[in-house]
Amino acid sequence: MLAARAWAEVLRDLPEATAGAPLLMYGSRAPRWPDADLPSSDYDLIVVRDGAPPQQRMVKLASGTRADLTILSRHALHNSRLMSPQQHVADRWGERIGDWTWYDLDRPLSWLGADAALETLQCEAEVALESRDDAPWLCGLGVRAIRRGLTLLCAVGALADAAPTWALTEERYGLPAELVRAVRVEGELAGDPRVDGWAEIVATALKDSLREVGSAVAAYPKNSSDAVVEQMLASARA
């Protein structure tokens, strides 16, 4: 019933983007997602449209909730699966509508994609940790970076069957539930009097996360997806 209601709202309010197109809903609004959604949660949607330029935009549904809409071609979505940990998580716990028989769910994340994601994560963590004089910024960026680290752990097979949920972010790194909720709800973090105390907790947790994710990526082997990526790179250079 929840899945039917969720799809009905999206299909009713975004007909120009979704009519006849394969559609993937992921994130906490997706019916099978392990995290509970918040009233402020967006719909996260990928629409597959061959011939349309890649685009990403925020749209408002008739219900008042927002949809973070990404439009990709089949080729771009295949490339995303080669390189993006987030795509693997969306594929596994998201909800699909339409014909997806053309899509290879067995394609692993490439080591190159995992390494690139780790490098981005390290840059985000460095920015967060250098922001000691701005506790809301450190907490917001730090907690989101920790969750992205869990997403990478999931994509390289280091979380077994666990999803990289906000709840697991709290449990695995000892973060207060009130902090994580404040990060998720726009505007709550800056006004919370506990944010200065939370900053030290987040800084420690972020360093722990980086160590864990770095070790997992170092142990992750190159695979069949790396051969595809390297072929693509060679063709682009030719």
C-alpha positions in Angstrom: 0.0 0.0 0.0 2.8 2.4 0.9 4.6 1.7 -2.4 1.4 2.3 -4.4 0.7 5.6 -2.7 4.3 6.8 -3.2 4.3 5.9 -6.9 0.9 7.4 -7.4 2.0 10.7 -6.0 5.2 10.8 -8.1 3.5 9.7 -11.3 0.6 12.1 -10.9 2.9 15.2 -10.2 5.8 14.6 -12.6 4.1 13.3 -15.8 6.4 15.2 -18.1 9.5 13.4 -16.6 8.1 10.0 -15.7 5.5 9.0 -18.4 6.6 5.7 -19.9 10.1 6.0 -18.5 12.0 3.6 -16.2 12.0 5.3 -12.8 14.0 4.6 -9.6 13.0 6.0 -6.2 15.6 5.7 -3.5 16.3 7.3 -0.1 14.1 7.3 2.9 10.9 8.0 0.9 11.3 4.7 -1.0 8.9 2.0 0.3 11.7 -0.6 1.0 14.3 1.9 2.4 15.3 0.8 5.9 15.3 4.4 7.3 12.1 6.1 8.3 11.4 9.3 6.4 11.0 12.7 8.1 8.2 15.2 7.1 10.9 17.3 5.4 12.4 14.4 3.5 12.7 14.7 -0.3 11.8 12.1 -2.9 15.0 11.0 -4.5 14.3 9.9 -8.1 16.2 8.8 -11.2 14.4 8.9 -14.5 15.9 7.2 -17.5 15.4 9.2 -20.7 17.4 8.4 -23.8 18.0 11.5 -25.9 17.5 13.9 -23.1 20.5 15.9 -21.7 21.6 14.8 -18.3 20.0 17.1 -15.7 19.3 17.4 -12.0 16.7 19.7 -10.5 14.6 20.1 -7.4 10.8 20.1 -8.1 7.9 20.6 -5.7 5.1 18.0 -5.7 1.4 18.9 -5.3 1.6 17.5 -1.7 4.2 20.1 -0.8 7.1 17.7 -0.6 10.0 18.1 -2.9 11.6 15.7 -5.4 15.3 15.7 -6.1 15.0 14.6 -9.8 17.9 13.3 -11.8 17.4 12.5 -15.5 20.0 10.2 -17.2 20.3 8.2 -20.3 20.8 4.4 -20.2 24.4 4.9 -21.0 24.9 7.4 -18.2 23.2 5.2 -15.7 25.4 2.2 -16.7 28.5 4.5 -16.2 27.1 5.5 -12.8 26.9 1.9 -11.7 30.6 1.5 -12.7 31.8 4.5 -10.7 29.2 5.5 -8.0 28.7 3.8 -4.6 25.5 5.7 -4.2 24.1 4.1 -7.4 24.7 0.6 -6.0 22.9 1.5 -2.7 20.0 3.1 -4.7 19.8 0.0 -6.9 19.7 -2.4 -3.9 17.2 -0.7 -1.6 15.3 1.5 -4.0 12.0 0.9 -5.8 11.8 0.6 -9.6 8.9 1.1 -12.0 8.9 0.4 -15.7 11.1 -1.9 -17.8 14.5 -2.4 -16.3 15.4 -5.7 -18.1 18.2 -3.8 -20.0 20.0 -2.9 -16.7 22.9 -5.0 -15.4 22.4 -5.3 -11.6 25.3 -7.7 -11.4 27.9 -5.2 -12.5 30.2 -4.4 -9.4 31.5 -1.1 -8.4 35.0 -0.6 -10.0 38.0 -0.2 -7.8 38.6 3.1 -9.6 35.1 4.3 -8.6 35.7 3.2 -5.0 39.1 5.0 -4.9 37.6 8.2 -6.4 34.8 8.1 -3.9 37.3 7.7 -1.1 39.4 10.7 -2.3 36.2 12.9 -2.4 35.3 11.7 1.1 38.8 12.6 2.4 38.5 16.1 0.9 35.1 16.6 2.6 36.5 15.3 5.9 39.4 17.7 5.7 37.2 20.6 5.1 34.9 19.6 8.0 37.8 19.0 10.4 39.3 22.4 9.6 36.0 24.1 10.6 36.4 23.9 14.4 35.2 27.5 14.8 32.0 26.7 13.0 30.4 23.9 15.0 27.1 23.6 12.9 29.2 23.4 9.7 31.5 20.8 11.1 28.6 18.7 12.4 26.5 18.9 9.3 29.3 18.2 6.8 30.9 15.6 9.1 27.8 13.5 9.7 26.9 13.5 6.1 30.5 12.5 5.2 30.3 9.7 7.7 27.1 8.4 6.1 28.7 8.6 2.6 31.5 6.5 4.0 29.0 3.9 5.1 27.6 4.0 1.5 31.0 3.3 0.2 31.5 0.5 2.7 28.2 -1.0 1.5 29.2 -0.8 -2.2 32.5 -2.6 -1.6 30.8 -5.4 0.4 32.1 -4.4 3.8 28.7 -4.0 5.5 27.4 -7.5 4.8 23.6 -7.1 4.3 23.3 -3.8 6.3 22.1 -0.7 4.5 23.9 2.6 5.1 21.1 4.2 7.0 21.1 7.2 9.3 20.4 4.8 12.2 23.5 2.8 11.4 25.4 6.1 11.2 24.4 6.7 14.8 25.1 3.2 16.1 28.4 2.5 14.4 30.1 5.7 15.3 28.4 6.6 18.6 26.6 9.7 17.4 23.6 11.0 19.4 20.3 10.4 17.7 19.3 14.1 18.3 22.4 15.2 16.4 21.7 13.0 13.4 18.1 14.2 13.3 19.2 17.8 13.5 21.5 17.3 10.6 18.6 15.8 8.5 16.2 18.6 9.2 17.0 21.9 7.5 17.6 24.7 10.0 17.6 22.7 13.2 21.3 22.3 13.6 22.4 25.9 13.8 19.9 26.8 16.5 20.6 23.8 18.8 22.5 24.8 22.0 24.1 21.3 22.0 26.0 21.8 18.7 29.3 22.9 20.3 29.4 19.8 22.4 28.5 17.6 19.4 31.3 19.0 17.3 34.0 17.1 19.2 32.0 13.9 18.9 31.6 14.3 15.2 35.3 15.1 14.7 36.3 11.8 16.5 33.7 9.8 14.6 34.8 11.2 11.3 38.4 10.2 11.8 37.2 6.7 12.8 35.1 6.5 9.7 38.0 7.5 7.4 40.2 4.8 8.9 37.6 2.1 8.4 36.7 3.2 4.9 40.3 3.6 3.8 41.1 0.1 4.9 38.1 -1.3 3.1 39.0 0.4 -0.2 42.6 -0.7 0.1 41.4 -4.3 0.4 38.9 -4.0 -2.4 40.2 -5.7 -5.6 40.1 -4.5 -9.2 37.3 -6.3 -11.0 35.5 -6.6 -14.3 34.1 -3.1 -14.1 37.7 -1.7 -14.0 38.3 -3.4 -17.3 35.2 -1.6 -18.8 36.3 1.8 -17.3 39.9 1.4 -18.6 38.5 0.6 -22.1 36.4 3.7 -22.0 39.3 5.8 -20.9 41.5 4.3 -23.7 38.8 5.1 -26.3 38.5 8.6 -25.0 42.3 9.2 -25.4 42.4 7.7 -28.9 
